[in-house]
Amino acid sequence: MKQLILISSLIFNTVFLNLSSASRAVQAKKATNNILVFGHRGFAGKYQENSLQAFEQAAKLGVDGVELDVWVCKTGELVVYHDRTLERLTSVLGKISDYTFSDLRKLKLPNGSQIPTLIEVLDRVNHRCIVNIELKGPNTALPTAQVIREYLKKGWRAQDFMVSSFMHPELQKFHSLMPSIPFGPLTDGIMLNYSKTAQEMGANYLVMNFEYANLDLVQDAHKHGLKLFVYTVDDSKDIAQMQDLGVDGIISNYPNLVIIH
C-alpha cells in the first residue's frame, strides 16, 4: 500500500510539474510576443473584404483589431470600401464620390451584401477590438472625426480607434480635430527619415509594407517612441520574419494564421 501511495504521488508530481512547465512556457510566450494582430479589411482572406461579415468573423476570431478603408460619397456619408472606383466589386463603373448614398445602397458586393457605412461597422464590432480606419480619399478627416466623437460619447475609448492614411495632410487635419486618437502615416516604400517625420507629426505609430521592413527601421521607430505596424502579411514565413524583427503589429488578410503562429 505504501508503495502504491508513493508511486501515485510520484506520478501526480510529475504530471503537475509538466503542466506547470507548460503553463509557464505559454505565459512566457505571451509575455514576449506582444505583437498586435489586425484583420485586413476585416478578414479578407476568407470573407468578402470590407463587409460586415468579414468584420464580424474577425471579431469572433479574437483579433486585436480590424483595418478598414473609408471614402466620402456624394451625399457626405462615410462608406467602407477599398477602391476609389466601384467596378472591381460591383456591377457599375465610376468613383464612389460620384454616387449618392441611396445609389450605393442599391449595389451588391460579390457575397450579396451592401457596402457598409463606418457607423454600421462600428456598431457591428461593438468594442470587441480596435478599429483602424484608413482615410482613403480627400475630405475624409472631418466626417471621420465627427463619427468617432459620437462613439466616444457612447462610451468608446480613444484607444479603441486608430487612424492612418497615405494622405499625410489629411491625416494631420484629422489629428488637429481629434488629438487624443492614435494615428500614423502609411507608406508603401522606404520613406526618408520616416520615424523622424512621423514623430514631428505627433504620430503614435508607423504603418508600412512588410517587404521594406528591416531591423534598422524597427529599432529607429522605437528609438523615436513609435510603434511599427506592417501590412499585408499572409505567408507563414513572412509572419515569422516580422515576429523576429520585433514589429508591434501585423495586418493580415488571414489573421488566424498570425494568431496561431
C-alpha positions in Angstrom: 0.0 0.0 0.0 2.8 2.4 0.9 4.5 1.6 -2.5 1.2 2.3 -4.3 0.8 5.7 -2.5 4.4 6.5 -3.3 4.0 5.7 -6.9 0.8 7.7 -7.2 2.5 10.6 -5.5 5.4 10.5 -7.9 3.0 10.3 -10.9 1.0 13.2 -9.6 4.1 15.4 -9.0 5.5 14.5 -12.4 2.2 15.4 -14.2 1.8 18.6 -12.1 5.3 19.7 -12.8 4.9 19.1 -16.6 1.6 21.0 -16.6 3.2 23.8 -14.6 6.2 23.9 -17.0 3.8 24.0 -20.0 1.8 26.8 -18.4 4.9 28.8 -17.7 6.0 28.3 -21.3 2.7 29.6 -22.6 2.8 32.6 -20.2 6.4 33.3 -21.2 5.4 33.3 -24.9 2.5 35.6 -24.2 4.9 37.9 -22.3 7.4 38.1 -25.1 5.0 38.1 -28.0 3.1 41.3 -27.7 2.5 41.8 -31.4 -1.0 43.1 -32.2 -2.9 41.2 -34.9 -5.2 43.1 -37.2 -7.5 41.7 -39.8 -7.0 43.4 -43.1 -10.3 44.7 -44.5 -11.9 42.6 -41.7 -10.9 39.0 -42.6 -10.4 39.5 -46.4 -8.6 36.2 -47.0 -11.7 34.2 -46.1 -14.7 36.5 -46.3 -15.8 39.4 -48.6 -13.4 42.3 -47.9 -14.8 45.2 -46.0 -18.1 43.5 -45.5 -20.0 43.3 -42.2 -19.5 39.5 -42.4 -15.7 40.0 -42.6 -15.6 42.3 -39.6 -17.9 40.0 -37.5 -15.8 36.9 -38.2 -12.6 38.8 -37.4 -14.0 40.0 -34.1 -15.2 36.4 -33.3 -11.7 35.1 -34.1 -10.3 37.3 -31.4 -8.2 39.8 -33.3 -6.7 42.8 -31.6 -8.0 45.0 -34.3 -9.6 45.3 -37.7 -8.4 47.6 -40.5 -10.8 49.2 -42.9 -11.0 51.9 -45.6 -13.3 54.9 -45.8 -14.5 57.2 -48.6 -17.0 60.1 -48.6 -19.8 59.5 -51.1 -21.6 62.3 -53.0 -24.1 63.0 -50.2 -21.5 63.0 -47.4 -21.8 59.6 -45.8 -18.7 57.6 -44.9 -18.7 54.3 -46.7 -16.3 51.4 -46.1 -14.7 50.3 -49.4 -11.2 50.0 -50.5 -11.0 51.2 -54.2 -11.6 54.7 -55.4 -13.9 53.2 -58.1 -16.6 50.6 -57.9 -16.1 48.3 -60.9 -13.9 45.7 -59.2 -16.6 44.6 -56.7 -19.9 45.8 -58.1 -21.8 46.0 -61.4 -21.2 49.7 -62.0 -18.4 52.0 -63.1 -17.3 55.3 -61.6 -16.0 56.8 -58.4 -17.6 56.4 -55.1 -17.7 60.2 -54.7 -20.0 60.4 -57.8 -22.7 58.3 -56.2 -25.2 59.2 -53.6 -25.6 57.0 -50.5 -29.0 55.8 -51.8 -27.4 54.8 -55.1 -24.6 52.9 -53.4 -27.2 51.1 -51.2 -28.7 49.5 -54.4 -25.3 47.9 -55.2 -24.3 44.4 -54.1 -20.9 43.1 -53.2 -19.9 39.6 -54.5 -21.3 38.0 -51.4 -24.6 39.7 -51.9 -24.2 42.2 -49.1 -24.3 46.0 -49.3 -21.4 48.4 -49.0 -21.4 49.2 -45.3 -21.0 52.6 -43.6 -18.4 53.3 -41.0 -21.2 53.6 -38.4 -22.5 50.1 -39.3 -19.1 48.6 -38.9 -18.5 50.3 -35.5 -21.9 49.0 -34.3 -21.0 45.5 -35.5 -17.6 45.5 -33.9 -19.1 46.9 -30.7 -15.9 47.3 -28.6 -14.6 43.8 -29.3 -11.4 45.1 -30.9 -9.6 48.2 -32.1 -10.9 49.7 -35.3 -8.1 51.0 -37.6 -9.6 53.5 -40.0 -7.7 54.3 -43.2 -8.6 57.7 -44.7 -8.7 56.8 -48.4 -9.9 60.0 -50.1 -9.9 63.8 -49.7 -12.3 65.3 -47.1 -12.4 62.2 -45.0 -10.8 63.7 -41.9 -13.7 65.8 -40.7 -16.5 63.3 -41.1 -14.4 60.6 -39.6 -13.6 62.8 -36.6 -17.3 63.5 -36.2 -18.2 59.8 -36.2 -15.5 59.0 -33.7 -16.6 61.9 -31.5 -20.1 60.4 -31.3 -18.8 57.0 -30.3 -16.6 58.5 -27.6 -19.9 59.9 -26.2 -21.3 56.4 -26.3 -18.5 55.1 -24.1 -15.9 54.0 -26.6 -12.3 55.0 -25.6 -9.7 56.8 -27.7 -7.6 53.7 -27.7 -10.4 51.8 -29.4 -9.5 53.6 -32.5 -6.5 54.1 -34.8 -6.5 56.3 -37.9 -4.0 56.0 -40.7 -3.5 57.3 -44.3 -1.2 57.6 -47.2 -2.6 61.2 -47.5 -0.5 62.7 -44.8 -2.0 66.2 -45.0 -5.5 64.7 -44.5 -4.1 62.7 -41.6 -2.7 65.8 -40.0 -6.0 67.5 -40.4 -7.7 64.6 -38.6 -5.1 64.9 -35.8 -5.9 68.6 -35.4 -9.5 67.7 -34.9 -9.1 64.7 -32.7 -5.7 64.9 -31.0 -6.5 62.1 -28.5 -6.9 59.4 -31.2 -3.8 57.4 -32.0 -2.7 57.9 -35.6 0.1 57.0 -38.0 1.2 57.7 -41.6 1.2 54.9 -44.2 3.9 54.3 -46.7 4.4 51.7 -49.5 8.2 52.1 -49.7 11.1 53.4 -47.6 10.4 57.0 -46.7 13.5 59.1 -45.9 13.6 59.9 -42.2 10.2 58.1 -41.8 10.4 57.9 -38.0 11.6 61.4 -37.5 8.9 62.8 -39.8 6.2 60.8 -38.1 7.4 61.9 -34.7 7.3 65.6 -35.8 3.7 65.0 -37.0 2.9 63.8 -33.5 2.1 60.3 -34.7 1.9 57.3 -32.4 2.9 54.7 -34.9 4.1 53.9 -38.5 2.4 51.6 -41.0 4.5 50.2 -43.8 4.6 47.5 -46.5 6.2 44.5 -44.8 8.5 43.9 -47.8 10.5 47.0 -46.8 10.6 46.4 -43.1 14.0 45.6 -41.5 15.6 45.6 -38.1 17.1 49.1 -38.5 13.7 50.6 -39.3 12.0 48.8 -36.3 14.7 50.0 -34.0 14.6 53.5 -35.4 10.9 53.7 -34.9 11.2 52.5 -31.3 14.0 55.0 -30.7 11.6 57.8 -31.7 8.9 56.4 -29.4 6.8 55.0 -32.2 5.3 51.6 -32.8 5.7 50.0 -36.2 3.0 48.0 -37.9 3.4 46.1 -41.2 0.9 45.1 -43.9 -0.2 42.8 -45.7 1.5 39.7 -44.2 -0.2 36.5 -45.3 2.6 33.9 -45.6 3.8 31.9 -42.6 7.5 32.6 -43.4 6.8 36.3 -43.6 4.8 36.3 -40.4 7.7 34.6 -38.6 10.2 37.0 -40.1 8.2 40.0 -38.9 7.9 38.5 -35.5 11.7 38.1 -35.4 12.1 41.7 -36.3 10.1 42.8 -33.3 7.4 44.7 -35.2 4.5 45.9 -33.0 1.6 44.9 -35.2 0.8 42.7 -38.2 -2.0 43.4 -40.6 -3.1 40.3 -42.5 -5.8 39.0 -44.7 -5.5 35.8 -42.7 -5.3 37.0 -39.1 -6.0 33.4 -38.0 -2.5 32.4 -39.3 -0.9 35.2 -37.3 -2.7 34.3 -34.1 -1.7 30.6 -34.2 1.9 31.3 -35.4 
